[in-house]
Amino acid sequence: MQITIIGAGVIGLTTAYYLRKEGHEVTIIDRGNGTNNCSFGNAGYISPSHFIPLASPGIVAQGLKWMLSSTSPFYIKPRLNSSLVKWGLKFYANANEKTVARNAPHLNNILQLSRNLMIDLDRELNHGFQLETKGCLMLYKNEKTGHHEAELAREAKKYGMEAPILNATEVQAMEPEVKVDVLGGVYFAVDCHLHPVRMMETLHKKVSDMGVKILYQHEVQDFEIKNQKVTDVITDKGRYLTDHLVVAAGSWLEIISKKLGINLLLQPGKGYSVTYGSRQKNLIHPAILVDDRVAMTPMGSELRVGGTMELCGINDDINMTRVKPIITAANNYFPDIHLDMPQVEKVWSGLRPCSPDGLPYIGNSPHHQNVTIAGGHAMVGISLAAGTGLLVKQMIQKEKTEIAVDAFRVER
Ligand SMILES: Cc1cc2nc3c(=O)[nH]c(=O)nc-3n(C[C@H](O)[C@H](O)[C@H](O)COP(=O)(O)OP(=O)(O)OC[C@H]3O[C@@H](n4cnc5c(N)ncnc54)[C@H](O)[C@@H]3O)c2cc1C
């Protein structure tokens, strides 16, 4: 088949890899230039530890409290936007124990599947992702946060994940190069991390070498549809015939889906990161500073620090008032790393494609015979990339899928 994929983010590239491996002719269309999208500046975690969906009990009350502070890790820009209102209501309806109990096992299944596939892929591509299986530390200063993390660690055990609870001395022993100032932590040994830029470059090179055609600076604007089949993808540079279409357009998924008559809800959740180069002393493990919702990732001698979730529509504006607390938190937890406050030019921003129930959309269009959706991975798009690519390939080839996929269906 001639398969067209919209989006050259991590989801588009891994999907192209699995499809091309089966011999399909694959073309990826992206309006960017292949050097930046959400898949480049993220924290690079492969995190089975994130098995609780974003919409979970307590998050709404916490979010409302955070909304009152200009330096908190969460913000919604108030605006009259029907998609945001519908998304918010759905998110609110999903943030309860019953829905989480229903969705968490599905999220866990795809996280575990994808972790193993990402490790295989990194190995196959000569360790090009710089993937490391060192686990991840969830660190906290606040006692209440510690109780919550201990609860999650107990829950994780049900899924076969070991997550020992550490006191401050035990955390310090795991990070001998830097001083750590915490009350305690939980160590998820199952988690991995990689270098997102190296991963994207390696995937790009691999699929190009395999014969995947990538059309950058082509914006998909519309489609020709005949008898419930998309026949042509219409871009600003011309039309492309296709036998099958995969939409992997990240935070633009809702807009493109609408053009196809597919109704799904999605909000871009902006996050920031800053990458510090050539550190003499660095963290050994990635660390999440749970009280402040900040992620720190050692990538060789580099250190990336990131965080915040701003629901403010599609834009790449950088709000330094919300960047500063990220760096301050890193310096507070690790008092001798002395990270400088960056100039605005050094700050990266990216848009997480967030569904209102915390599960991705992976499934065939209910309205077409030849369209598959792959997106809405929110905070776990790197973690779920390989699993998504494999599942999309299996759906297109009408094979039995590796795991049950009904929970990820598109119009749920
Ligand atoms: C600060 C931060 C930290 C994160 N940390 C992690 C982490 O540690 N682990 C993890 O698993 N995830 C993490 N994430 C989330 C992860 O980065 C995303 O889930 C993932 O990158 C989404 O990939 P994607 O391919 O769906 O979208 P993208 O990477 O955004 O790619 C979508 C592509 O679609 C293209 N496109 C859109 N519309 C069109 C159009 N009309 N025509 C042509 N092309 C189009 C865009 O140009 C873009 O290149 C983080 C995100 C942020 C912001």
The ligand as an ORCA input file, in Angstrom:
! r2SCAN-3c Opt
* xyz 0 1
  C       8.307     19.808     28.622
  C       7.867     18.459     28.072
  C       8.413     17.305     28.593
  C       8.006     16.054     28.131
  N       8.615     14.939     28.623
  C       8.234     13.727     28.167
  C       8.883     12.556     28.656
  O       9.819     12.637     29.440
  N       8.458     11.348     28.211
  C       7.415     11.232     27.335
  O       7.043     10.104     27.017
  N       6.812     12.322     26.817
  C       7.192     13.567     27.219
  N       6.599     14.687     26.727
  C       5.494     14.514     25.759
  C       6.014     14.170     24.360
  O       7.055     15.071     24.013
  C       4.859     14.236     23.366
  O       3.791     13.419     23.813
  C       5.284     13.733     21.982
  O       6.445     14.411     21.546
  C       4.161     13.921     20.975
  O       4.621     13.422     19.737
  P       3.755     13.552     18.416
  O       4.510     12.875     17.335
  O       2.352     13.135     18.694
  O       3.659     15.145     18.159
  P       4.782     16.205     17.612
  O       6.146     15.795     18.033
  O       4.303     17.547     17.999
  O       4.666     16.037     16.052
  C       3.506     16.404     15.354
  C       3.930     16.879     13.973
  O       2.746     17.096     13.180
  C       3.029     18.158     12.283
  N       1.792     18.756     11.779
  C       0.775     19.269     12.484
  N      -0.180     19.755     11.658
  C       0.256     19.537     10.390
  C      -0.280     19.833      9.096
  N      -1.470     20.442      8.924
  N       0.439     19.475      8.014
  C       1.636     18.851      8.143
  N       2.189     18.570      9.357
  C       1.516     18.899     10.460
  C       3.809     19.149     13.149
  O       4.573     20.029     12.338
  C       4.682     18.215     14.003
  O       5.974     18.058     13.451
  C       6.995     15.954     27.140
  C       6.472     17.123     26.589
  C       6.890     18.370     27.051
  C       6.304     19.607     26.446
*
